Amino acid sequence: MTMTKLRELLENGHYPAAKNVAEKALQFDPDNALLNYYAAWSCDGLSLENAAIPYYEKALVLGLPPEDLADAYIGLGSTYRAVGNYEKAGETFQKAQTDFPENKAIAVFASMALYNAKNYKNAMQLAIKIIGETSNDPTIVAYKKAILNYAGDLDATWN
């Protein structure tokens, strides 16, 4: 099966088949970053978070193409968060934000990891910033400047 067909299985939610194909292919090509990423993705889709983590980690070490790297960071970081490893989730999202500063999905997941690490202020500030930067809602857009200003420091007062 080609990598394209394997990716199609994943994109269409056929996780058991994708996991089977990826794991069989990894027996012959264990250092293939994409196969490791696809195996991780299939495990995540099957709610096998602990099984997904080593695949994600290996895929990142081996080096993924840029078009898959951001999604792999999101997958690994959110999987760490899902299993309660908030420190590693935060580290993963911090690295991802450095590599992909314009990726708002990474920032949203990072705000959740900050929340779980009980870093409520930074979590809220990041979430508000994302809303201010990305919302097309006219009632948000009308206050965009103020929202982004306040997001910079929620504890600031002007007396």
Stockholm file with secondary structure:
# STOCKHOLM 1.0

chainA/1-159         MTMTKLRELLENGHYPAAKNVAEKALQFDPDNALLNYYAAWSCDGLSLENAAIPYYEKALVLGLPPEDLADAYIGLGSTYRAVGNYEKAGETFQKAQTDFPENKAIAVFASMALYNAKNYKNAMQLAIKIIGETSNDPTIVAYKKAILNYAGDLDATWN
#=GR chainA/1-159 SS CCHHHHHHHHHTTCHHHHHHHHHHHHHHCTTCHHHHHHHHHHHHHTTCHHHHHHHHHHHHHHCCCHHHHHHHHHHHHHHHHHTTCHHHHHHHHHHHHHHCTTCHHHHHHHHHHHHHTTCHHHHHHHHHHHHHHHCCCHHHHTTHHHHHHHHTCTTCCCC
#=GC SS_cons         CCHHHHHHHHHTTCHHHHHHHHHHHHHHCTTCHHHHHHHHHHHHHTTCHHHHHHHHHHHHHHCCCHHHHHHHHHHHHHHHHHTTCHHHHHHHHHHHHHHCTTCHHHHHHHHHHHHHTTCHHHHHHHHHHHHHHHCCCHHHHTTHHHHHHHHTCTTCCCC
//
